[in-house]
Amino acid sequence: MTTTVDPIARALLEHPLLIVDGALATELEARGCDLNDSLWSARVLAESPELIRQVHLDYFRAGADIAITSSYQATIEGYMARGMSETEALELITRSVALAARARDDFWLEASHEGRPKPLVAASVGPYGAFLADGSEYRGHYDIDEAGLVDFHRARMAALAAAGADVLACETLPSLTEAKALVTVLREFPDMSAWITFTAQDGEHISEGTRIAECARWLNDQPQVAALGVNCTALEHIPSLLEQMAGATDKPLIVYPNSGETYDATSRTWQGGCGVFHGAGFGEQAAQWYARGARLIGGCCRTTPEDIRAIAAFRAGL
């Protein structure tokens, strides 16, 4: 019988906190990439893969223990809609893991890393809504049932698992139904583990309306789920969400929220506000999340290596 490998549990035995990297798209745009495209950063996998490797390397140097691959919006269906073959699409999805792994190995050869775990590669499995590219990962209520979601995710998850990812990052999910579909596919790869993270509409409910505590209770019984939590969610909701989850699971909790800026779909720009934190401020937020039970912390949209460096500074004091 195959035993699930859980690198997260193994690393947490020796380290009080694992640091997830920050936004990939934000850094790619800073390097001149135009991501105003339905493929988003998955387009860069085909056009400028070396830039993706450089971003991963920068996050490792800033203190990240886990790199999330550039496969969030990389789907077979999405690439085939651009005229690629299924084989070409699968090659690009596989490339996302290879780029992160190469950056990790390059980083590990650079200098002494005393006190740090060897970084992990988490293969991003974005939601069905990311393929739709219409913002429905923040709403849910897809026009597809659970069996359809299983079929949609299967081939990509198989490719990411075969590519050598350490763990799967099933992220930005708006519904428990999609989480259940992903766990169904995960069972087909019994040696793999995954984390499951949702988007949330407030401090108690995920985007589609289910209570986060209900999601945590269901996931708590799934042996291949290594951690659970929230990502791509407003900062102000994180403390309450952590409290809700902590009372419903004994699995490690993971959070990697946005910086506090909000996206204006009309102008296609990010707008700041009083709740925006960067650098040291983001590190102070991380300290509060850790106090509420988070054991994997990073950043999502609009976060940067500076923010990851601040989390690393907080961890150094633990």
N, C-alpha and C positions, 0 to 999 in steps of 0.2 A: 504494500500500500504506500502510495506517495505521500510524503509529509510536506505540508505547506512551509515554505521558508518565509520567516518574518524578520527581515533585516531591521525594521524599526524597533521591534521589541528587543532585539539583541543590542542595538546601539543605546537604547534607553537604560539598559542595565548598567552602563558605564558612564552615561552622561545625563545630567538632569534636564536638558533641553536640547532639542534638535532644531536647527535653523533652516527653514525653507527659503529658497531664493525669492526675488522680487519680480516685478513686471518685465516680461521679455519684450512686449510690443513697445513699451515706453522707451526702452534703450535702443531698439532697432530704429525707431523714428528719430531718436537723437543722432543716430549715425546716418541719417539721410534716406531711410526707407519710406516709401509711400505705402501705407497700409490701408488706405481707403478702398477696400476691396472685400468682396465676400469671403475670400480665402484668408484674409487678415495675415497673421505672421506665417501661415502655412505657405503663402506665396513666396516668402523669402527662402524657404527650404529648397525651392526649385531654382531661384534666381541668384541668391547670395548666401549660400550655406556657411561660408567662412565667418560672416558677420554673426551668425547665431552662435558658433563656437566661441567667438570672442566675448559675447555677452555672458555666456555660461562661465567662462574663465574669470571675468570680472566679478561675478557674484561669488564664486569660490574664494577669490582673493579677499573679498569683503567679509567673508565669514560663513557663507552658506554651507550647510552640510548636505543639502539635497537640491539637485537641479531638476526642475520640471521641464520636460522636453517641449519642443515647438510643434507638437502634434495636436494641440487643442482643436484646431479647426481644419486639421488635415484628415479628410475623409476620402474614401474611394469614390463615392458619388460626387463629391465636390470637385475632385481633380478630373474625373471623367467628363464632367460638364464643361471643362475647359479643353476637351479634346484629347486628353491623355488616355492611355490604355489602363486596364486594371493592374497590369504588371508594373507599369510606370508609377502608378499611384502608390502601390505597396512598397516600391523601392524608396519613394520619398518618405513615407511613414517610417520605414525602417531607418532611413538616414537620420531622422530626428534623434533616435536613441544613440546612434553611432557618434553624432556630433557632441552630445552631452558627455558620453563616456570618454571621448578623446580629450575634451576639455578637463574632465576630472583627472584623467591620468597625467595630463601635462601639468596640471596644478600640483599634483601629489609629488612630482619629481622636482618641483621648483626649490623647495626649502624644507626646513624642519617643521613638523606639524604636531609637535608634542601637545597632548591634551585635546586634540581634535579627532573625531572619528573619520575614517576614510569616507569621503562623500558618496552618496547614493544617487542613482539616476531613477527618477520617477517619471514614467511615461504617461503623458497627459492623455486622458480619454475625455474629451469634451462632450457635452450633452448633444442630443439631437437638435436642440435649438441653435447650437453653434453652426451646424450645417445649414439650417434654414436661414441664418444670418438676418433674422428679423427681431432680435431682442427677446425671443420667447424663452430663453434660458432664465429670464427674470419673471416669467409669468407661468410657464408650464401649459397645461391644457392643450397638449399637442393633438393633432388630428391623426393619431396613431396609437394603437393599443400596446399592452406590455409585450405581447408576442412579437409585434412589429419592431419594437425597440430592441428586443433580443437579437433579431435578425440583422438590424441596422448595425449594432455594435460588434457583432461576432468577429468578422474578418479583420477589422482593425485591431481589436484586442489580441487576436491570435498573432498578428504580425508584430505588435509591440512586445508581446511576451517572448516570441521567438527571437527577437532582435537582441535580447539580453538585458532588458530593463530589470532593475532590482525590485521595483514595486510599481504598481499601476496607480496613477493619480486620477481617480474618477471624480471629476471636479465640476463645480458651477451647476449642480443639478437643481432644478426647480421643484422636483416632485419625488415622493417616496416611490411611486410607481417606476420611475426611471432607475432609481437606486436598486430596486428589486430586480429589474431586468438585467442590470449590470452584474449583480451578484449571481444571477442565473448563468450568465456567460462565464463569469469567473470560475465557477465550479468545473468548467470544462478544462481548466488549467490548474489542477489541484496543488501544484508546487508553487503557484504564484499567490502573493498577497496584494491587497490594494487598500488605499484609503478612499473614503467616500466623503465628499464635502458638498454642501448645499449652498444655494443663495437664499437669503432671508428677506422678508418684507418688513419685519419688526423684531423685537426682542424675544418673541416666542414662536413665531410661525415661519416656515420656509415659504418660498415665493408662491407656491400653489395653494398655500393655506393650511397645510398639515402642521400640527405642533411639532417643534423640533424634538421635544422629549419623546414623542411617539416614534419618530424616526430613529432616535438613539436606542430606544428599547428594542426595536426590531433588529437593528444592526448589531446590537450587543450579542445576539445569538448566532451571528454568522462567523464561523471560525477563520475564514480567509480575510476578513476585514481587520486590517492592522490598526487603523485609527479612523476617527470620524470627526466631522466638524463643519465649519463654514468657510467659504472664501468669496471674494468679489462681492462683499457686503459692506454696508456703511459702518464706520467705526463705532458710532454710538450704540449700535445694537449688540456688539460683541460681548460685553460683560454679562448681560442678561442671558444671551444665548448659551454662554459657557455654563452659567449656573443651571439652566434648564437641562442641558446635556449631562452635566456632572451628576445630577440626581437620577439619571436613567441608564448609565452605562459605567462599566469599569475599564473600558478600552481607553487608550490615549486619545486626548482631544487635540485637534489641529485647527488653527485659525490662520488665515492669511487674507485679511481684508484689504479694501482699497485705502488710499491715503487720506480720504475724507473729501476729495473733490467729487463733483457730480458731473455726469455727462449730459450735455444739451444736444439732443438728437437733431434739433432744427439747425443749429449752427455747426454741429459736429465738432464741438469744442468742449474742453473740460473747464468747469467753473469752480473757483475756490470758495471758501467760506470760513466761518469761525472754527469749524471742526477739522481743519486740515492740519496734519502733522507730518513733518519730515525730520530726518536726522535724529537728534537727541529726543525730540518730542515723540517720535515713533518708538524709540527705545523705552521711554517712560510708559507709553501705552502697553508695550510688550510686557513690562514688569507687572502691570495690573492684570493682564490676561494670564500670565504665569501664576499669579496668586490665586486666580479662579480656576486653575486646573489645566490650562493649556500646556502641553509638553512638546508640541511642534508649532513653531511660530514663524511666519514669513509675511510677505506682502503680495498684493495682487495689483490691480490697475493703478498706474501713476506712482508706484513705489520704485525706488532706485537702489543701487548699491550702497548709497549713503545710509539709507534706512536699514539695510541688512547689517551694515557695520555697527549701527547703534544697537541693534538687538544683540550682536556679538559682544559688544562692550558690556551690556547688561548681564549676559551669560557669564562673562569672565568674573563677575563679582559673586556668583552663586557659590 
